[in-house]
Amino acid sequence: MFNYAVTTKFYIMELQKKQEEKLQKMIEEEEIRMLRKDMVPRAQLMPYFDKPFLPQRPNKTVPRQSCLHMMSGKCWSCATGNELYNLHHCGAQALKPIK
């Protein structure tokens, strides 16, 4: 009777182990299937070509004045870059603000 109880216990443990391995194998296969499904490359949506993109110049840019107007002045020292120190020569004409 004791030998029968021991063999049935080992048989039940073996069946449980096989069932757990089968369940673990099914879980791993499902995970692999989900990973392969996620790794499939997907196509990007086609862009709309109804309205072509035309870049516009921003309206906030400030055009810079050239330095040529300084060369035509009466005083040569103002045209060379010394207009901050020689304001008495040409007055405030050399320091026009940029609009």
GUZABA-633176 format. One line per 3 residues: for each residue x, y, z of N, C-alpha, C, O. Coordinates in steps of 0.2 Angstrom, whole numbers, plus 5000, padded with zeros to 4 digits. Example, Ala and Ser with C-alpha at 12.3 -4.5 7.8 and 13.67 -1.06 7.14 Angstrom:
2
5066 4972 5039 5062 4978 5039 5066 4984 5039 5071 4983 5042; 5064 4989 5035 5068 4995 5036 5064 5000 5039 5067 5006 5040
This chain:
99
5004 4994 5000 5000 5000 5000 5004 5006 5000 5003 5011 4997; 5010 5006 5004 5014 5012 5004 5018 5013 4997 5018 5019 4995; 5020 5008 4994 5023 5009 4987 5018 5012 4982 5020 5016 4978
5012 5010 4983 5007 5012 4978 5006 5020 4980 5005 5024 4975; 5005 5022 4986 5004 5029 4988 5010 5033 4985 5009 5039 4983; 5016 5031 4986 5022 5034 4984 5022 5035 4976 5024 5040 4973
5021 5030 4972 5021 5030 4965 5015 5035 4962 5016 5038 4958; 5009 5034 4966 5004 5039 4963 5006 5046 4965 5004 5051 4961; 5009 5047 4970 5012 5054 4972 5017 5057 4967 5016 5062 4965
5021 5052 4965 5026 5054 4960 5023 5055 4953 5025 5060 4949; 5018 5051 4951 5014 5052 4945 5010 5058 4945 5011 5062 4940; 5007 5060 4950 5003 5066 4951 5008 5072 4950 5007 5077 4947
5014 5072 4953 5019 5077 4953 5022 5078 4946 5023 5084 4944; 5023 5073 4943 5025 5073 4936 5020 5076 4931 5022 5080 4927; 5013 5074 4932 5008 5077 4928 5008 5085 4929 5007 5088 4924
5008 5087 4935 5008 5094 4937 5014 5098 4934 5013 5103 4931; 5020 5094 4934 5026 5098 4931 5025 5098 4923 5027 5103 4920; 5022 5093 4920 5021 5093 4913 5016 5099 4911 5016 5102 4906
5011 5099 4915 5005 5104 4914 5008 5111 4915 5007 5116 4911; 5012 5112 4920 5016 5119 4921 5020 5121 4915 5020 5126 4913; 5024 5116 4913 5029 5117 4907 5025 5118 4901 5027 5123 4897
5019 5115 4900 5015 5116 4894 5012 5123 4894 5012 5127 4889; 5010 5125 4900 5007 5132 4901 5013 5137 4900 5011 5143 4897; 5018 5136 4903 5024 5141 4902 5026 5141 4894 5027 5147 4892
5026 5136 4891 5028 5136 4884 5022 5140 4880 5024 5143 4875; 5016 5139 4881 5011 5143 4878 5011 5150 4879 5010 5154 4875; 5013 5152 4886 5014 5159 4887 5020 5162 4883 5020 5168 4881
5026 5159 4883 5031 5161 4879 5030 5162 4872 5032 5166 4868; 5026 5157 4869 5024 5157 4862 5020 5163 4860 5020 5167 4855; 5015 5165 4865 5011 5171 4864 5015 5177 4865 5014 5182 4861
5020 5177 4869 5024 5183 4870 5028 5184 4863 5029 5190 4861; 5031 5179 4861 5035 5179 4854 5030 5181 4849 5033 5185 4845; 5024 5179 4848 5020 5181 4843 5018 5188 4844 5018 5192 4839
5017 5191 4850 5016 5198 4851 5022 5202 4849 5021 5208 4846; 5028 5200 4851 5034 5204 4849 5035 5204 4841 5036 5209 4839; 5033 5198 4838 5034 5198 4831 5029 5203 4827 5030 5206 4822
5023 5203 4830 5018 5207 4828 5019 5215 4829 5018 5219 4824; 5023 5216 4834 5025 5223 4835 5031 5225 4831 5031 5231 4829; 5035 5221 4829 5041 5222 4825 5039 5223 4817 5044 5225 4814
5033 5222 4815 5032 5222 4808 5032 5230 4806 5028 5234 4809; 5036 5232 4801 5036 5239 4799 5029 5241 4796 5026 5237 4792; 5027 5247 4798 5021 5250 4796 5022 5255 4791 5027 5259 4792
5018 5256 4786 5019 5261 4781 5017 5268 4784 5012 5268 4788; 5020 5273 4782 5018 5280 4784 5013 5282 4780 5012 5280 4774; 5009 5287 4782 5004 5290 4778 5007 5294 4773 5012 5298 4774
5003 5295 4767 5006 5299 4762 5004 5306 4763 4999 5308 4765; 5009 5310 4762 5008 5317 4763 5003 5320 4758 5003 5318 4752; 5000 5326 4760 4995 5329 4755 4999 5334 4751 5003 5338 4753
4998 5333 4744 5001 5337 4739 4997 5342 4736 4998 5345 4731; 4991 5343 4739 4986 5347 4736 4989 5354 4736 4988 5358 4731; 4991 5356 4742 4994 5363 4743 5002 5363 4744 5004 5361 4749
5006 5365 4739 5013 5364 4740 5015 5369 4745 5012 5375 4745; 5020 5367 4748 5023 5372 4753 5027 5377 4750 5032 5376 4747; 5026 5383 4751 5030 5389 4749 5032 5393 4755 5028 5396 4758
5038 5393 4756 5041 5397 4762 5040 5404 4761 5041 5407 4756; 5038 5408 4766 5036 5415 4766 5042 5418 4770 5044 5416 4775; 5044 5424 4768 5049 5428 4772 5045 5431 4778 5039 5433 4778
5048 5431 4784 5045 5434 4790 5044 5441 4789 5049 5445 4786; 5039 5444 4792 5038 5451 4791 5041 5455 4797 5042 5461 4796; 5044 5452 4801 5047 5455 4807 5055 5457 4806 5058 5460 4811
5057 5455 4801 5065 5456 4800 5066 5464 4798 5062 5467 4795; 5071 5466 4801 5073 5473 4800 5078 5474 4795 5084 5471 4796; 5078 5477 4789 5083 5478 4785 5088 5483 4788 5087 5488 4790
5095 5481 4787 5100 5485 4789 5102 5490 4784 5102 5489 4778; 5104 5496 4786 5106 5501 4782 5114 5500 4780 5118 5497 4784; 5115 5501 4774 5122 5500 4772 5127 5506 4775 5124 5511 4777
5133 5505 4775 5138 5510 4777 5140 5515 4771 5144 5520 4773; 5137 5514 4765 5139 5519 4760 5137 5526 4761 5140 5531 4759; 5131 5527 4765 5129 5534 4766 5134 5538 4770 5134 5544 4770
5138 5534 4774 5143 5537 4778 5149 5540 4774 5152 5545 4776; 5150 5536 4769 5156 5538 4765 5155 5545 4761 5160 5548 4759; 5149 5546 4760 5147 5552 4756 5146 5558 4760 5144 5564 4758
5148 5558 4767 5147 5564 4771 5152 5569 4770 5157 5568 4767; 5151 5574 4774 5156 5580 4773 5163 5578 4777 5168 5580 4775; 5162 5574 4783 5168 5573 4787 5170 5566 4786 5167 5561 4787
5177 5566 4785 5180 5559 4783 5181 5555 4790 5181 5549 4790; 5182 5559 4796 5183 5555 4802 5176 5551 4804 5177 5546 4808; 5171 5554 4802 5164 5551 4804 5163 5544 4800 5161 5539 4802
5166 5544 4794 5165 5539 4789 5170 5533 4791 5169 5527 4790; 5175 5534 4795 5180 5529 4797 5178 5526 4803 5182 5521 4805; 5172 5527 4806 5170 5524 4812 5171 5528 4818 5170 5525 4824
5173 5534 4818 5174 5538 4824 5168 5542 4825 5169 5548 4829; 5162 5541 4823 5157 5545 4824 5154 5546 4831 5151 5551 4832; 5156 5541 4835 5154 5542 4842 5158 5548 4846 5156 5551 4850
5164 5548 4844 5169 5553 4847 5169 5560 4843 5171 5565 4846; 5167 5560 4837 5167 5566 4833 5160 5569 4831 5159 5570 4825; 5156 5569 4836 5149 5571 4834 5149 5579 4832 5144 5581 4829
5154 5582 4835 5154 5590 4833 5155 5591 4826 5154 5597 4823; 5158 5586 4822 5160 5587 4815 5153 5587 4811 5152 5592 4807; 5150 5582 4811 5144 5581 4807 5137 5582 4810 5132 5581 4807
5137 5583 4817 5131 5583 4821 5129 5576 4822 5133 5571 4822; 5122 5575 4822 5119 5569 4823 5117 5565 4817 5113 5560 4817; 5120 5568 4811 5118 5565 4805 5120 5558 4804 5117 5553 4801
5126 5556 4807 5129 5550 4806 5126 5544 4810 5127 5538 4809; 5122 5546 4815 5119 5542 4820 5112 5541 4819 5108 5542 4823; 5110 5539 4813 5103 5538 4812 5100 5532 4814 5104 5527 4813
5095 5531 4818 5092 5525 4820 5090 5520 4815 5087 5523 4809; 5091 5514 4816 5088 5509 4811 5081 5508 4812 5079 5507 4817; 5077 5509 4806 5070 5508 4807 5068 5501 4806 5062 5499 4806
